[in-house]
Amino acid sequence: MEFIKTKLDGVLIVEPKVFGDHRGFFMESWSKREFEKAGLFYDFVQDNHSSSTVKGTLRGIHFQKGDKAQAKLVRCARGAVLDVAVDLRPASPTYKQWVAVELSEENKRQLLIPRGFGHGFVTLTDHVEFLYKADNNYAPEADGGIRWNDPELAIDWGVENPILSQKDQNAPWLKDAETGF
């Protein structure tokens, strides 16, 4: 595996080694040994899978607060997404900064998002299957979100009128959100 730094400390693009032939491909999407060789120590305890049927579906910006915060390793197994990580740690020199990375079934890239970051993605194709590992169990009482089009963040999602859940439509602005980081 190759670990590629982004402008946000701790947010890494993970490129697995892919072995392909006329039958298809094989890759390790997670290897504790490879992560630890790179100095990354995570104990993932939960796997999640989301499906989005329509291009332009936006999910996020989501996070878990306090001691229920989650680090995530995310990937797109079918279709393509623009995946976004936002630094929500007020004491961080990159507070309110974000990175966006295209993840797709073709490029097989993954994004490692540490605790203290918000996360979201928008589908670039129809029929997206999105998978992620989390290092802490989901806790409804710690669930948090920020409006996808918050002007303080000015994220370029590449879509003007995304398809949103009611929860994401009603998410607070960053200035009104309780992040707990």
N, C-alpha and C positions, 0 to 999 in steps of 0.2 A: 504494500500500500504506500501511496505517496500522500504526504500531508502538506497542503499548500496554505501558507498564511494569507489572511486578508488584512484589511486596514484596521479591523477590530481585534484586539488582543484576545486570543482564545478561540475565536471563530475560525474554523479551518475547513477548507475544501478537502475532502477525502477522495482520492482516486484509487479504486481497487485495481489490482491486476486482473485483467479479463483474458481468459483463454477461450478462443473460439475456433470453430471449424465448420464443416458443412452441416453438422447436426444442430448447431446453436452455440451456446457459450456456457462457461462456468466461471464463477468468481466468489471470493469470500467477501460478504458484505459487512462482516464484523469479525474481528480477531482480537481477543483480549491481549494475546501475546504481541501482536504488531502494534497495537495502541500503546502498551506499556513500554515497548522498545523505543517509542517516540516520546516517552515521558507523560503519557496521557492515561490517567487511572480513573476508570469509570466502572461502576457496577450497575449495569442496566437491569431494571427490574420489571419493566412493562413494555410490551410492543403494542403499537396502535396502527390501524389501517383505515384510511379514509378513501372514499370513492367520490369523484365528481364527474357528472355526466356531460356537463356543458362547458365549453371554452368561455373564459371570462368569470369563472366562479372564484371568488376571493374569500379566503378563510384567515381571519386574524385581524388584528395583532393580538395574540394570546400569550399568557404567562401564568405561572403559579407564584404566589407570594410567600415571603418569609422562609421558614424552615421546610415548607412544602415545595419550594422552587424545584424546577426540573432542568437538567441538562438533556439535550436531545441530539440524536443522530438521525438525520432525515434523508430520505431518498425517494425518487419517483420511479416506480417499477413499470408503469405504463403511461404513455403520453409524455407531456412536458409541463413544467411549472417554472415560474419565476419565484424563487424562494428568498425570503427576506428575514434577516436578523437585525434587531434594533437594541442598542445598548441602553438599558434602563437603570443603570447604576449611577445615581447622582454624583458620587465621589469619583467616578471614572473620568479620565481625560477625554474619552470618546463618548461621553454621555450624549444621548439623542442622535448619535450617528448610526448609520445603517449600511449594510451591504446587501446586495442582491446578486443571486447566482442562479443561472438556469440549470435545473436538474431535469434529466430526461431518461427515458428508457435507452436512448442511443448512447448518451455520454456516460451513463452509469455513475456519475458523480454523486457524492453525498455531502451534506453540510453538518458539521459538528457545532452545536450551539450550547455554550456553557450556561450555567445558572446565572440569573441576573439580566437575561436578554429576553425581549419579546420576539415572537415568531409569527410569521404569516406567509401565505403563498397565494398566487393567482394562477389559474390554469391557462396554459397557452394552447391547449388542444382539447378536443372533446375526449371523454372516456379516460380520465386520469385515475390511476391507482397510486396512492401516496402512503409510504410506510415510515414509521419512526419509532425509535427506541427512546425510553425515558429512564433516568436514573432515580426517579422517585415516583411513587404511586400517585395517581390523580386524586386530588382532594377538592371536592366541590366548594368547600368553605374558603379555599385559598385561590380560587379561580379569578383571574383578572384579564382585562382587555383594554385596548386603546383603539380609538376610531382609526380606521384604515387611511383616511385622508387628513389626518391631523396636520395642520399647517406648520406646527413646530418641527415636525419630522420631515415633511415635504418628500415623502417617498414617491419615486417614479415607478408606479406599478405597470405602466404601459397600457392602462385601460381607464376609460373615463366613467363608465357606468357599469361597475361590476355587479355580478349576482351575489347577494349577501344574505346571510341568515338574519333573523330578527335581532338576535343577540349582537351580531357585529354591527348592524345598522344603529343600534342604541348604545354602543360602547361609548365610554366617556372620552373626552379629550385628554391628552397627557396631563395638562395642568390640573385636571380634576380627578385623575386616577390615583389610586393608592397602590403603589407598586411594591412596597415593603422590601426594597433592596438597599 
